[in-house]
Structure formats: structure tokens, C-alpha cells
Amino acid sequence: MAAEEHVATEAKDSSKAAEEEPKTEAALDADQLREQGTNKYKAKEYEAAIELYTRSLELNPNEHRCYSNRCAAYCTLKNNLDQALADAEKCVELMPSWAKGYLRVCEALKLMKRAGEAKPWLEKGMEVVSAEDRDSLDKNLKEVPKWEFMEILRGTWHGKVNEVLGGYDQEMEFLENDTEVRVDVLGRSIVGRYWVDVSHDPIHLNIQVPNQGCPPGMPPPPLVPYIARIDDVGLHLCCPYLKMSRPEEFTGPGYVLMKAGAMAQDDGSEVANLGYREKVIKCAQELLKAMPDRQLADVSQSDSEDAAGEKIMAQVRFESSMFSVQRQFGEALVKEVLGLVRPNSLPAELEGVEEIRQLGEKMKQCGLVEEECQPKAAAISAPSGPPPASAPPKDSPLFDTNQRGAEAAAPASGDAAESASSSCSVMVGGVFLSAAAIAAVAFMLSRKK
């Protein structure tokens, strides 16, 4: 029951009591002030309500409902929580058989991030309140373990996923409202939803990250089923890999250890003091490491789930590597270096740089440039025509709208440097959006089913 409903109910209880018992003049004034406070509370004028409840208690310090109402106002404002808890405890002291007093104690302790202390209060209330009021206390009692876990989970965590999933850094912030999580991965920040079930060991954690730019009417993305544990080392998470069944142990490619706090930002200091030639050579070396050893294959309808999942993982690993290079050197330099692979494009100061030649050869090998070294407009081509049943649909995180547009407008001729820039912007811009690479596989499998 919401705090406003509690206060409204208490106002009715007060009117009934006023009819049954004769009141002194001071008590009548105290009741009037409390009713005025309740009216202010309903109008969301919480500070004014607190002042009226305080004046009422000065005239009648034994009115348990007034302590309950003032506690509710403090809790709504989320300030002076020590006083809110004191009011709730005083309410229980004055009327130990009244269930709302115990709920007020519970509410204040949750806001104070001391949810575990609510358990003995709720257990005490279960022994003395009426049978019809025990359900609300029992419901809250069962929620205490979840509240304790959520208190520790809230806030920001960072970690590096397994190299099999791309080896990228990710950041998660579990927000105060207990339903939303902000996920930062590969340069994108998305707010999704999460659900926790602490009745299992290990704890079940489901995360749902929306697909940005998804056309209206499309089904929501599937929940990614994690297991979670928090200890002195950090937040242990494990998501499924290739299969959508929830893991049972914190092992395998889906496992990641998250540390408290935000992930470190690359300040570019490693390359900031290098000269132009040195920057180009170092960037080319990193791009060579990022390039796949063979051409990335599209998912086909005949692929098994394992084969389809591995093809998607290969693409994610490539995108993750490209994002790391871009973050280190900047998008402009990465574009420039990719454009240098075409023949006769090297300025005099870069003549003879072996890394540029090797980069061009490797880009041919993995299908990112044509044999005549004309860079493709799309680094990873999306399947043409309607996607097969087992392929990730074009509204999934794996297909960026810029990628689709660049593919459709791929120039057959023209300035090769512009083509290279177009290619690079697709490669470094069409990054993976989910909390973990498995989200793409989850989407694919759900559509296939």
C-alpha cells in the first residue's frame, strides 16, 4: 500500500475514534492539526505536512497515527531518515498490535540501506498483529533478502568480458529505482531493465537491453539470463554462451568479474607525444592485430545454432577490436590509415612503411577491400534480401543503420580515399550495443524459434 493510501486510511481511523471517545480541547486541536497535515500530505506539500504533524504531537504526544504519518512524509522526501525511523519505532511502541507501524519501520530502514534490520521487527509484528494483517508483514519479510542484495548491487561496476566474447570493457550502473540498469559498452550508453531473484543459489539476474532504432511493432529483445554473486572481490556475473540456458557456475566465456566504480577512460597519453609517422605506424600495427584472419561469414539458414552463434561472435570480436583501436588513436587517424592501403596513396614521409603494405594484404585476405585495393563501403556486409530464419534480423544490434546505408550506396568508382573513410566509419561506428555479446545470439535464437 502506498504511503498516501496509508495516510488516508489513518485519517478515516481517526474520524471514527473521534466519534467514539470524548476529547479534551487540546486533543481536539491535535486531531484538527493532524487532519490538516494529512490534507497537506495528499496535496504533496510534505514539508507543510511535517510541520502540522509536529504541532499536533506537541499537543498529544501519544497519537501513534501522527508518528506514522510524519514518518511517511519524511520517507517520501527521503530526508531526515533518522527521525523517520524514530517516529516509526515510537508508533510501534504506542500501538504494538498495529501492522502499519512495523511497515513504517521497514520503509525507513530500506531507505537508510539497512534493510536487514527490518527482519526482527517484521517477525515481532507477525506475533502480535491480527491474522488479517499478517499477510502484508509476511510479504515484506520474504523480500528482506532481496533488499539486502539490492543495497549492495546498486551503483556502478566495471569489468572486461572474456576475449571469446570480444574482450571489451563494459560498465553497468544499477540505478536507485531497482528496475533500470545503464549499460556502457563499446562507446554506447543504453538504459535497460533488470530483475533479481534471490531465491536461487546462485542468484538469478535477468537483463533486457533495448535495440535502439528498432521499428515500431517489433517484439522486445529477449531477457539475457545471468547468474550473480557479490563478495569481497566484486560482482561476479555469468551469462550464457551460444545457448540461451542460464549458467549454473561462474565459469566459461560468459563469466566476468566486475569491480566497483566506473571504468577508466583512455586519455590518449600513450600516443599523444608521438610524431605523425610513428602514430601511423603504431595505428597500422594495432589495426593488423584487429583484422580477422579470414573473411567474416554471414549467418545462413542452414547453420546450426552453434555455428550461427560463432559467426556472430567473430563479428563482435572484430567490432570490439576496432573500437579499441579507434578509442586509442581517434576516429580521424584510423580512417586515414585505412585509406592509405590503396596503391599510390602514401605521402613521401610514409614511403616504405611495411605495416601499411601488410595492412592492405590482410584487408584483402579478410574481404574488407577488393583485390585492386578499393576499400569496400561496408566492412561487414549484411545479407541482401530478407534475412533467413536463423540469421540475426537487421533490426538487431549487429546491423547498424549507417552500415545498411553505406552498403546500398557503395560506389563503383570515384575517390578511393572517400571510400576508405566510408568503410572506416562503418567498421568503427557499427559497434555492438548489448550488455554482453550473447544478447545478439539470444535475439537470433528467439527469432528463429
Secondary structure, DSSP 4 states (H G I P E B T S, - for coil): --HHHHHHHHHHHHHHHHHHS---HHHHHHHHHHHHHHHHHHTT-HHHHHHHHHHHHHH-TT-HHHHHHHHHHHHHHT--HHHHHHHHHHHHHH-TT-HHHHHHHHHHHHHTT-GGGHHHHHHHHHHHS-GGGHHHHHHHHHHHHHHHHHHHH-EEEEEE--GGGT--EEEEEE-TTSSEEEEEETTEEEEEEEEEETTSSSEEEEEE---TTPPTTPPPPPPEEEEEEE-SS-EEEE--SSS-SPPSSS-STTEEEEEESPPPPP-SHHHHTS-HHHHHHHHHHHHHHHS-SSPPPPP-TT--HHHHHHHHHHHHHHHHHHHHHHHHH-HHHHHHHHHTTSTT---GGGTT-HHHHHHHHHHHHTTSB-TT--B-S-SSPPPSSSPPTTSPPTTSTTS-HHHHHHHHT--SSS-HHHHHHHHHHHHHHS---SSSTHHHHHHHHHHH-
